Amino acid sequence: MIRMTAAATLLLAGFLSPAAAQQTVTRQQVDDRKAVIATVEPIRELVARARIGGTIVALSGREGDQVAAGDRIALVVDPKLALQIQALESRIQAQSAAREQAQIDLNRIEQLRTSGTVSQAQLDQARTRLNMAERTYLALRSDREVVEQQSTEGAVLAPASGRVLKVPVSVGSVVLPGETIATLATDNYILRLQLPERHARFMKAGDEILVGSRGLQQQDQETLRPGRVRLVYPQIDQGRVIADAEVDGLGDFFVGERTRVYVTTGKRDALVVPAELVYRRYGVSYVKLKKGTEVVVQPGLPVDGGIEILSGLNEGDVVVLP
């Protein structure tokens, strides 16, 4: 609904042409809009999971927090990983000594081979032992790097920027790899509409919708915002058509919050007058007829060409600026 002040009315009267300053009320085809309830939903819900098993020692993300991609939400620690690193370090040191000894043996046998004291087979065996010792040493170092990488993966990171919706764990909880630590909603929100099945043939992507004020209580001076249907799901669920709509300014809404939405379900005839010809006084809407009388009217939704008049006017009435 459009609010007109006295100053705005005088301004319009001064700048509108005489032809535009009055309007003959006629019937015209307008969109037949129905009020439905829509729910604010994130385009995507993401889950931050534990990459290793262990105990949660820190939680830095709480319900309602805004996080950026890569922010640490929790820290999982497994004490066994430190013990595994110590054990691997000891085995690496032992294998390093075995590799050095194999290198010494090979050097000695190569010297003896030049004098013909040992056979070629003994030399080949010494080279094989050194090769095996070298490869075992490298394998143990790789195992240590794997365990060290696992220890760094205890940090549970936000997969994308958004708002934390749910944290089902607490400090001290024991978690397994892949267990959910937090659920996040991405920053982009949409309105999810559920319409009766009979309206299915009227809904299509690109249709304009009007979104009411926050809260489900009907308001006399409801401020409507435009939106647009982005997707109509091809499957009817329990007699309902599901559609998603894009609307600017949903970032301050709660996820799951419901609001009133007006959608087009066909065409119908209606009396329409320019919005600037409708004015309010003490909460009541009026229009002024050409003969000088004021008429109380009940305005409807904004439509192309002005505002719909539900009652108070007849077709053929001439309305002028007050």
C-alpha positions in Angstrom: 0.0 0.0 0.0 1.2 3.5 -0.8 1.2 6.3 1.8 0.6 9.9 0.6 1.3 13.0 2.6 -0.3 16.3 2.1 2.9 17.8 0.8 3.3 14.9 -1.7 -0.3 15.4 -2.9 0.3 19.1 -3.5 3.5 18.3 -5.3 1.8 15.9 -7.6 -1.0 18.4 -8.2 1.6 21.0 -9.3 3.5 18.8 -11.7 0.9 16.4 -13.2 -0.8 17.4 -16.4 -4.6 18.1 -16.3 -5.2 14.9 -18.1 -3.3 12.9 -15.5 -4.8 14.9 -12.6 -8.1 13.1 -13.1 -8.9 9.5 -14.0 -12.1 7.7 -15.1 -12.5 4.5 -13.2 -12.6 1.5 -15.6 -12.2 -2.2 -15.3 -9.1 -3.8 -16.5 -7.4 -7.2 -16.4 -5.0 -7.6 -13.5 -3.1 -10.4 -11.9 -5.2 -12.4 -9.5 -2.9 -12.6 -6.5 -3.3 -15.0 -3.6 -1.6 -14.8 -0.3 0.5 -17.8 0.7 3.0 -18.5 3.4 6.6 -18.8 2.4 9.6 -20.0 4.5 13.0 -18.4 4.5 15.6 -21.1 3.6 19.2 -21.1 2.7 20.1 -21.9 -0.9 22.5 -24.5 0.5 23.0 -26.1 3.9 26.6 -27.2 4.5 28.0 -29.5 7.1 31.3 -29.2 8.9 32.5 -32.7 9.8 35.4 -34.1 11.8 38.2 -35.4 9.7 39.7 -37.5 12.5 38.4 -39.2 15.5 39.2 -37.9 19.0 38.0 -35.6 21.7 36.8 -32.0 21.1 39.0 -29.7 23.1 37.8 -26.3 21.8 34.7 -24.9 20.2 34.9 -21.5 18.6 31.6 -21.6 16.6 28.2 -21.2 18.2 24.7 -21.0 16.9 24.1 -17.8 15.1 27.7 -16.9 14.5 28.8 -15.6 11.1 31.8 -17.4 9.8 34.0 -17.1 6.7 35.2 -20.0 4.6 38.2 -21.6 6.4 37.4 -20.3 9.9 38.1 -22.9 12.6 34.9 -24.0 14.3 36.3 -26.7 16.6 39.5 -28.6 17.4 39.6 -32.3 17.7 42.6 -33.9 19.4 43.6 -37.6 19.4 46.4 -38.3 22.0 47.2 -41.6 20.2 48.6 -39.6 17.2 51.4 -38.1 19.3 52.3 -41.6 20.5 52.3 -42.9 17.0 54.7 -40.1 15.9 57.0 -41.0 18.8 57.0 -44.7 17.8 57.6 -43.9 14.2 60.5 -41.5 15.1 62.2 -44.3 17.0 61.8 -46.7 14.1 63.1 -44.1 11.7 66.2 -43.7 13.9 66.8 -47.4 14.1 66.3 -47.8 10.3 68.7 -45.0 9.7 71.4 -46.8 11.6 70.6 -50.0 9.7 70.9 -48.1 6.4 74.3 -46.7 7.4 75.5 -50.1 8.4 74.3 -51.5 5.0 76.2 -48.7 3.3 79.4 -49.6 5.2 79.1 -53.3 4.4 78.6 -52.5 0.7 81.7 -50.3 0.7 83.8 -53.1 2.4 82.6 -55.8 0.0 83.2 -53.6 -3.1 86.9 -53.2 -1.9 87.2 -57.0 -1.3 85.6 -57.7 -4.7 88.4 -55.7 -6.5 90.9 -58.1 -5.0 88.8 -61.2 -5.7 88.3 -62.1 -2.1 84.4 -62.2 -2.3 82.1 -63.4 -5.1 79.9 -61.3 -7.3 76.8 -62.8 -5.6 78.0 -61.5 -2.2 78.3 -58.0 -3.7 74.8 -58.2 -5.2 73.4 -59.2 -1.9 75.0 -56.3 -0.2 73.6 -53.9 -2.7 70.2 -55.4 -2.3 70.4 -55.0 1.5 71.3 -51.4 1.2 68.4 -50.8 -1.3 65.9 -52.5 1.1 67.2 -50.4 4.0 66.9 -47.2 2.0 63.4 -48.0 0.9 62.3 -49.0 4.4 63.7 -45.7 5.8 61.8 -43.7 3.2 58.6 -45.6 3.9 58.8 -44.9 7.6 59.3 -41.2 7.0 56.2 -41.3 4.8 54.2 -43.0 7.5 55.4 -40.3 9.9 54.3 -37.5 7.5 50.8 -39.2 7.2 50.4 -39.2 11.0 51.6 -35.6 11.3 49.1 -34.6 8.6 46.3 -36.4 10.6 47.2 -34.4 13.7 46.8 -31.1 11.8 43.4 -32.2 10.5 42.0 -32.0 14.0 40.9 -28.4 13.1 37.3 -28.5 11.9 37.0 -25.7 9.3 33.9 -23.9 7.9 33.4 -25.2 4.3 32.0 -21.8 3.2 30.9 -18.4 4.4 27.6 -18.4 6.2 25.7 -18.6 9.5 26.0 -21.4 12.0 22.6 -23.0 12.5 23.4 -25.9 14.8 26.3 -27.3 16.9 25.2 -30.7 18.2 28.4 -31.3 20.2 30.2 -29.8 23.1 33.7 -29.6 24.5 34.8 -33.0 25.8 32.6 -34.9 23.3 34.2 -37.9 21.6 33.7 -37.9 17.9 34.4 -40.3 15.0 35.8 -39.4 11.6 33.0 -37.9 9.5 30.8 -37.0 12.4 28.9 -33.7 12.2 30.3 -30.8 14.2 28.2 -27.9 12.9 25.6 -27.2 10.3 25.9 -23.9 8.4 23.5 -21.9 6.1 25.1 -20.1 3.2 24.7 -16.3 3.1 22.3 -16.5 0.2 18.7 -17.0 1.3 15.6 -17.8 -0.8 11.8 -18.0 0.0 10.4 -21.5 -0.4 6.7 -21.4 -1.3 4.1 -24.1 -1.0 1.0 -23.6 -3.1 -2.1 -25.7 -3.6 -2.0 -28.1 -6.5 -4.6 -26.2 -8.4 -2.2 -23.3 -8.9 0.5 -25.5 -10.5 -0.3 -24.5 -14.1 0.0 -20.8 -13.2 3.5 -21.0 -11.7 6.6 -20.6 -13.8 10.2 -19.4 -13.4 10.5 -15.6 -13.8 7.0 -14.8 -12.3 7.0 -11.7 -10.0 5.8 -12.1 -6.4 5.1 -9.5 -3.7 6.6 -10.1 -0.2 4.8 -8.7 2.8 6.3 -7.3 6.0 8.0 -9.6 8.5 5.5 -11.4 10.7 2.3 -13.1 9.8 -0.1 -10.6 11.2 -2.0 -8.6 8.5 -1.1 -4.9 8.6 -3.2 -2.0 7.3 -0.2 -0.3 5.7 1.8 -3.3 4.7 5.0 -2.6 2.8 5.4 -4.9 -0.2 8.7 -5.9 -1.8 9.1 -7.4 -5.2 10.7 -10.8 -5.8 10.9 -13.3 -8.6 10.4 -17.0 -8.8 13.7 -18.7 -9.7 12.6 -22.4 -9.7 9.4 -24.4 -9.7 10.0 -28.0 -8.7 8.5 -30.5 -11.2 7.2 -32.8 -8.4 4.0 -32.2 -6.4 4.5 -33.1 -2.8 1.3 -34.0 -0.8 -0.8 -31.8 -3.0 1.5 -28.9 -2.9 3.6 -27.2 -5.6 7.0 -26.2 -4.3 8.8 -23.1 -5.7 11.8 -21.0 -4.7 11.8 -17.2 -5.1 14.6 -14.7 -4.9 14.1 -11.5 -2.8 16.6 -8.9 -1.9 17.2 -8.2 1.8 16.6 -11.6 3.4 19.9 -11.6 5.2 18.4 -10.3 8.4 15.6 -13.0 8.5 15.8 -16.1 10.6 16.2 -19.4 8.8 12.8 -21.0 8.9 11.0 -17.7 9.5 7.6 -17.5 7.7 6.3 -14.5 5.9 3.3 -13.6 3.7 3.8 -13.7 -0.1 1.4 -12.8 -2.9 1.6 -14.9 -6.0 -0.2 -14.7 -9.3 -2.8 -17.4 -9.9 -4.5 -16.1 -13.0 -6.3 -13.0 -14.3 -9.4 -11.2 -13.3 -11.2 -7.8 -13.8 -10.7 -5.1 -11.3 -11.2 -1.3 -10.8 -7.8 0.4 -10.9 -6.9 4.0 -10.2 -3.5 5.7 -10.1 -1.9 5.4 -6.6 -1.4 9.1 -6.3 -5.2 9.7 -6.4 -5.7 7.7 -3.2 -4.9 9.4 0.1 -5.3 8.5 3.8 -6.6 10.4 6.7 -6.8 9.0 10.2 -6.1 5.5 9.0 -8.9 5.6 6.3 -8.3 5.7 2.6 -10.2 8.3 0.5 -10.5 9.4 -3.1 -12.0 12.6 -4.4 -14.6 12.6 -7.2 -14.8 15.2 -9.9 -18.0 16.6 -8.4 -16.2 17.4 -5.2 -17.2 14.7 -2.8 -14.9 12.4 -0.9 -15.5 8.7 -1.0 -14.1 6.1 1.5 -12.5 3.3 -0.5 -10.9 0.0 0.4 -7.6 -0.3 -1.6 -6.1 -3.6 -2.5 -2.7 -4.6 -3.8 -0.6 -2.5 -6.2 -1.1 -3.6 -9.8 0.0 -2.3 -13.2 -1.3 1.2 -13.7 -2.0 2.0 -10.1 -3.8 0.4 -7.2 -6.8 -1.9 -7.1 -10.0 -0.5 -5.4 -12.0 -3.3 -3.8 -15.0 -1.2 -2.8 -16.2 2.4 -2.7 -16.1 3.2 -6.4 -18.1 2.3 -9.5 -17.0 2.0 -13.0 -17.3 5.4 -14.8 -16.6 7.5 -11.7 -14.1 10.3 -12.3 -11.5 10.6 -9.7 -9.3 13.8 -9.3 -6.4 14.8 -7.2 -7.5 16.1 -3.7 
